[in-house]
Amino acid sequence: MRKLVGSALALCLAAVLVGACGGYSEQDATARCEQEATARSGGGCFDPSTKKSCIDAHEECGDEAVADDTACPLTYSCPQ
C-alpha cells in the first residue's frame, strides 16, 4: 500500500513540475494578454492580431513570452 501511495505521489509531483515549466492555459493566457492590452492601450499598437500573438506566445512559453516593442502592431514570441 505504501508503495502505491508513494508512486501516486511521485506521479502527481512530476505532473505539477512539468506543467509549471510550460505555458499558460488558454484562460490564463487570455487574462494575461487582457492586462497587456490595458497597460498598452494608449499606443494604438495592440490590435486583434497582437492579442492573438500574445495569447499564442503565453500558451506556449508562459512568463517567458516577450513583446517586440519595435513592431506596430506589437508581436509576441518565445525566446529562442
VMD Tcl script that builds the backbone (N, CA, C; Angstrom):
set m [mol new atoms 240]
animate dup $m
set s [atomselect $m all]
$s set {name element resname resid chain x y z} {
  {N N MET 1 A 0.830 -1.194 0.000}
  {CA C MET 1 A 0.000 0.000 0.000}
  {C C MET 1 A 0.873 1.257 0.000}
  {N N ARG 2 A 1.938 1.270 0.824}
  {CA C ARG 2 A 2.824 2.429 0.863}
  {C C ARG 2 A 3.478 2.669 -0.497}
  {N N LYS 3 A 3.839 1.578 -1.165}
  {CA C LYS 3 A 4.477 1.693 -2.474}
  {C C LYS 3 A 3.529 2.345 -3.482}
  {N N LEU 4 A 2.259 1.955 -3.423}
  {CA C LEU 4 A 1.252 2.516 -4.319}
  {C C LEU 4 A 1.051 4.005 -4.046}
  {N N VAL 5 A 0.964 4.389 -2.784}
  {CA C VAL 5 A 0.787 5.792 -2.413}
  {C C VAL 5 A 2.018 6.601 -2.826}
  {N N GLY 6 A 3.193 6.050 -2.602}
  {CA C GLY 6 A 4.424 6.723 -2.989}
  {C C GLY 6 A 4.506 6.929 -4.493}
  {N N SER 7 A 4.107 5.930 -5.249}
  {CA C SER 7 A 4.112 6.043 -6.711}
  {C C SER 7 A 3.123 7.093 -7.187}
  {N N ALA 8 A 1.955 7.111 -6.592}
  {CA C ALA 8 A 0.930 8.092 -6.965}
  {C C ALA 8 A 1.413 9.505 -6.639}
  {N N LEU 9 A 2.051 9.668 -5.499}
  {CA C LEU 9 A 2.572 10.973 -5.111}
  {C C LEU 9 A 3.669 11.426 -6.072}
  {N N ALA 10 A 4.561 10.529 -6.435}
  {CA C ALA 10 A 5.630 10.863 -7.380}
  {C C ALA 10 A 5.060 11.254 -8.734}
  {N N LEU 11 A 4.034 10.554 -9.194}
  {CA C LEU 11 A 3.405 10.859 -10.473}
  {C C LEU 11 A 2.747 12.242 -10.442}
  {N N CYS 12 A 2.067 12.547 -9.358}
  {CA C CYS 12 A 1.422 13.863 -9.222}
  {C C CYS 12 A 2.463 14.978 -9.181}
  {N N LEU 13 A 3.539 14.764 -8.458}
  {CA C LEU 13 A 4.591 15.770 -8.377}
  {C C LEU 13 A 5.221 16.002 -9.745}
  {N N ALA 14 A 5.458 14.945 -10.482}
  {CA C ALA 14 A 6.031 15.076 -11.827}
  {C C ALA 14 A 5.089 15.854 -12.743}
  {N N ALA 15 A 3.800 15.595 -12.651}
  {CA C ALA 15 A 2.824 16.304 -13.486}
  {C C ALA 15 A 2.809 17.795 -13.161}
  {N N VAL 16 A 2.899 18.128 -11.886}
  {CA C VAL 16 A 2.908 19.529 -11.472}
  {C C VAL 16 A 4.173 20.218 -11.968}
  {N N LEU 17 A 5.310 19.573 -11.827}
  {CA C LEU 17 A 6.568 20.172 -12.255}
  {C C LEU 17 A 6.630 20.363 -13.756}
  {N N VAL 18 A 6.156 19.403 -14.511}
  {CA C VAL 18 A 6.153 19.533 -15.970}
  {C C VAL 18 A 5.209 20.653 -16.390}
  {N N GLY 19 A 4.058 20.733 -15.762}
  {CA C GLY 19 A 3.099 21.788 -16.085}
  {C C GLY 19 A 3.630 23.168 -15.750}
  {N N ALA 20 A 4.416 23.283 -14.691}
  {CA C ALA 20 A 4.942 24.574 -14.275}
  {C C ALA 20 A 5.998 25.087 -15.244}
  {N N CYS 21 A 6.629 24.206 -15.983}
  {CA C CYS 21 A 7.688 24.613 -16.895}
  {C C CYS 21 A 7.136 25.059 -18.244}
  {N N GLY 22 A 5.891 24.752 -18.541}
  {CA C GLY 22 A 5.328 25.079 -19.838}
  {C C GLY 22 A 4.617 26.408 -19.827}
  {N N GLY 23 A 3.712 26.550 -20.774}
  {CA C GLY 23 A 2.976 27.792 -20.912}
  {C C GLY 23 A 1.730 27.831 -20.060}
  {N N TYR 24 A 0.983 28.877 -20.281}
  {CA C TYR 24 A -0.277 29.080 -19.572}
  {C C TYR 24 A -1.408 28.312 -20.249}
  {N N SER 25 A -2.487 28.120 -19.512}
  {CA C SER 25 A -3.710 27.612 -20.119}
  {C C SER 25 A -4.273 28.730 -21.000}
  {N N GLU 26 A -5.205 28.394 -21.869}
  {CA C GLU 26 A -5.802 29.412 -22.739}
  {C C GLU 26 A -6.450 30.516 -21.910}
  {N N GLN 27 A -7.123 30.131 -20.845}
  {CA C GLN 27 A -7.800 31.108 -19.985}
  {C C GLN 27 A -6.788 32.035 -19.306}
  {N N ASP 28 A -5.709 31.477 -18.769}
  {CA C ASP 28 A -4.694 32.300 -18.113}
  {C C ASP 28 A -3.962 33.190 -19.113}
  {N N ALA 29 A -3.686 32.665 -20.305}
  {CA C ALA 29 A -3.022 33.460 -21.336}
  {C C ALA 29 A -3.905 34.623 -21.766}
  {N N THR 30 A -5.192 34.368 -21.923}
  {CA C THR 30 A -6.132 35.423 -22.300}
  {C C THR 30 A -6.181 36.506 -21.234}
  {N N ALA 31 A -6.241 36.105 -19.969}
  {CA C ALA 31 A -6.264 37.080 -18.871}
  {C C ALA 31 A -4.989 37.908 -18.859}
  {N N ARG 32 A -3.852 37.275 -19.053}
  {CA C ARG 32 A -2.568 37.979 -19.081}
  {C C ARG 32 A -2.525 38.982 -20.230}
  {N N CYS 33 A -3.027 38.581 -21.385}
  {CA C CYS 33 A -2.996 39.460 -22.552}
  {C C CYS 33 A -4.003 40.596 -22.436}
  {N N GLU 34 A -5.084 40.391 -21.723}
  {CA C GLU 34 A -6.013 41.487 -21.458}
  {C C GLU 34 A -5.335 42.531 -20.576}
  {N N GLN 35 A -4.513 42.083 -19.624}
  {CA C GLN 35 A -3.731 43.014 -18.808}
  {C C GLN 35 A -2.732 43.781 -19.672}
  {N N GLU 36 A -2.074 43.065 -20.584}
  {CA C GLU 36 A -1.127 43.714 -21.508}
  {C C GLU 36 A -1.842 44.755 -22.359}
  {N N ALA 37 A -3.018 44.418 -22.878}
  {CA C ALA 37 A -3.778 45.346 -23.723}
  {C C ALA 37 A -4.142 46.608 -22.945}
  {N N THR 38 A -4.548 46.447 -21.700}
  {CA C THR 38 A -4.890 47.596 -20.860}
  {C C THR 38 A -3.659 48.459 -20.599}
  {N N ALA 39 A -2.550 47.810 -20.292}
  {CA C ALA 39 A -1.320 48.541 -19.990}
  {C C ALA 39 A -0.794 49.293 -21.217}
  {N N ARG 40 A -1.051 48.773 -22.410}
  {CA C ARG 40 A -0.515 49.370 -23.634}
  {C C ARG 40 A -1.587 50.081 -24.457}
  {N N SER 41 A -2.729 50.389 -23.855}
  {CA C SER 41 A -3.875 50.917 -24.599}
  {C C SER 41 A -3.631 52.272 -25.235}
  {N N GLY 42 A -2.751 53.084 -24.721}
  {CA C GLY 42 A -2.529 54.424 -25.270}
  {C C GLY 42 A -1.719 54.453 -26.553}
  {N N GLY 43 A -0.976 53.397 -26.857}
  {CA C GLY 43 A -0.081 53.418 -28.000}
  {C C GLY 43 A -0.714 53.071 -29.330}
  {N N GLY 44 A -1.838 52.406 -29.350}
  {CA C GLY 44 A -2.517 52.048 -30.584}
  {C C GLY 44 A -1.924 50.861 -31.331}
  {N N CYS 45 A -0.894 50.249 -30.796}
  {CA C CYS 45 A -0.248 49.125 -31.493}
  {C C CYS 45 A -0.726 47.766 -30.992}
  {N N PHE 46 A -1.641 47.741 -30.042}
  {CA C PHE 46 A -2.182 46.477 -29.532}
  {C C PHE 46 A -3.536 46.262 -30.194}
  {N N ASP 47 A -3.550 45.516 -31.291}
  {CA C ASP 47 A -4.772 45.271 -32.050}
  {C C ASP 47 A -5.173 43.794 -31.943}
  {N N PRO 48 A -6.236 43.361 -32.642}
  {CA C PRO 48 A -6.657 41.955 -32.540}
  {C C PRO 48 A -5.564 40.953 -32.918}
  {N N SER 49 A -4.716 41.287 -33.902}
  {CA C SER 49 A -3.643 40.351 -34.250}
  {C C SER 49 A -2.603 40.286 -33.130}
  {N N THR 50 A -2.412 41.403 -32.442}
  {CA C THR 50 A -1.494 41.422 -31.303}
  {C C THR 50 A -2.024 40.539 -30.189}
  {N N LYS 51 A -3.322 40.632 -29.937}
  {CA C LYS 51 A -3.910 39.818 -28.868}
  {C C LYS 51 A -3.728 38.339 -29.176}
  {N N LYS 52 A -3.928 37.933 -30.421}
  {CA C LYS 52 A -3.738 36.534 -30.798}
  {C C LYS 52 A -2.286 36.125 -30.615}
  {N N SER 53 A -1.371 36.958 -31.060}
  {CA C SER 53 A 0.061 36.689 -30.911}
  {C C SER 53 A 0.432 36.566 -29.438}
  {N N CYS 54 A -0.120 37.443 -28.626}
  {CA C CYS 54 A 0.127 37.440 -27.186}
  {C C CYS 54 A -0.375 36.140 -26.542}
  {N N ILE 55 A -1.601 35.764 -26.859}
  {CA C ILE 55 A -2.184 34.544 -26.290}
  {C C ILE 55 A -1.384 33.322 -26.732}
  {N N ASP 56 A -1.071 33.235 -28.014}
  {CA C ASP 56 A -0.305 32.086 -28.518}
  {C C ASP 56 A 1.040 31.960 -27.811}
  {N N ALA 57 A 1.751 33.073 -27.674}
  {CA C ALA 57 A 3.072 33.042 -27.034}
  {C C ALA 57 A 2.966 32.664 -25.558}
  {N N HIS 58 A 1.981 33.199 -24.859}
  {CA C HIS 58 A 1.835 32.883 -23.437}
  {C C HIS 58 A 1.368 31.435 -23.219}
  {N N GLU 59 A 0.573 30.907 -24.153}
  {CA C GLU 59 A 0.204 29.491 -24.050}
  {C C GLU 59 A 1.421 28.600 -24.255}
  {N N GLU 60 A 2.301 29.025 -25.125}
  {CA C GLU 60 A 3.476 28.215 -25.429}
  {C C GLU 60 A 4.564 28.319 -24.360}
  {N N CYS 61 A 4.856 29.546 -23.906}
  {CA C CYS 61 A 6.017 29.693 -23.015}
  {C C CYS 61 A 5.755 30.503 -21.750}
  {N N GLY 62 A 4.497 30.758 -21.406}
  {CA C GLY 62 A 4.165 31.400 -20.135}
  {C C GLY 62 A 4.839 32.744 -19.941}
  {N N ASP 63 A 5.473 32.919 -18.775}
  {CA C ASP 63 A 6.123 34.179 -18.423}
  {C C ASP 63 A 7.327 34.502 -19.291}
  {N N GLU 64 A 7.797 33.542 -20.043}
  {CA C GLU 64 A 8.956 33.766 -20.907}
  {C C GLU 64 A 8.588 34.546 -22.179}
  {N N ALA 65 A 7.302 34.694 -22.467}
  {CA C ALA 65 A 6.865 35.414 -23.670}
  {C C ALA 65 A 7.365 36.859 -23.628}
  {N N VAL 66 A 7.803 37.342 -24.786}
  {CA C VAL 66 A 8.309 38.714 -24.873}
  {C C VAL 66 A 7.614 39.447 -26.018}
  {N N ALA 67 A 7.456 40.750 -25.829}
  {CA C ALA 67 A 6.851 41.594 -26.858}
  {C C ALA 67 A 7.949 42.250 -27.672}
  {N N ASP 68 A 7.721 42.346 -28.970}
  {CA C ASP 68 A 8.621 43.097 -29.843}
  {C C ASP 68 A 8.080 44.525 -29.882}
  {N N ASP 69 A 8.646 45.368 -29.035}
  {CA C ASP 69 A 8.175 46.747 -28.910}
  {C C ASP 69 A 8.551 47.617 -30.098}
  {N N THR 70 A 9.330 47.085 -31.039}
  {CA C THR 70 A 9.698 47.865 -32.218}
  {C C THR 70 A 8.671 47.705 -33.335}
  {N N ALA 71 A 7.782 46.741 -33.197}
  {CA C ALA 71 A 6.775 46.482 -34.225}
  {C C ALA 71 A 5.453 47.163 -33.868}
  {N N CYS 72 A 4.732 47.575 -34.886}
  {CA C CYS 72 A 3.389 48.099 -34.696}
  {C C CYS 72 A 2.538 47.589 -35.848}
  {N N PRO 73 A 1.632 46.648 -35.591}
  {CA C PRO 73 A 1.201 46.177 -34.277}
  {C C PRO 73 A 2.273 45.325 -33.586}
  {N N LEU 74 A 2.186 45.321 -32.256}
  {CA C LEU 74 A 3.104 44.531 -31.442}
  {C C LEU 74 A 2.979 43.053 -31.779}
  {N N THR 75 A 4.074 42.341 -31.624}
  {CA C THR 75 A 4.050 40.884 -31.761}
  {C C THR 75 A 4.700 40.285 -30.534}
  {N N TYR 76 A 4.252 39.109 -30.171}
  {CA C TYR 76 A 4.782 38.372 -29.028}
  {C C TYR 76 A 5.377 37.065 -29.513}
  {N N SER 77 A 6.434 36.638 -28.844}
  {CA C SER 77 A 7.063 35.362 -29.189}
  {C C SER 77 A 7.760 34.799 -27.957}
  {N N CYS 78 A 8.228 33.574 -28.102}
  {CA C CYS 78 A 9.015 32.923 -27.070}
  {C C CYS 78 A 10.483 33.138 -27.393}
  {N N PRO 79 A 11.321 33.282 -26.376}
  {CA C PRO 79 A 12.753 33.442 -26.638}
  {C C PRO 79 A 13.312 32.217 -27.354}
  {N N GLN 80 A 14.309 32.420 -28.140}
  {CA C GLN 80 A 14.931 31.329 -28.901}
  {C C GLN 80 A 15.693 30.413 -28.015}
}
mol reanalyze $m
mol bondsrecalc $m
mol representation Tube
mol addrep $m
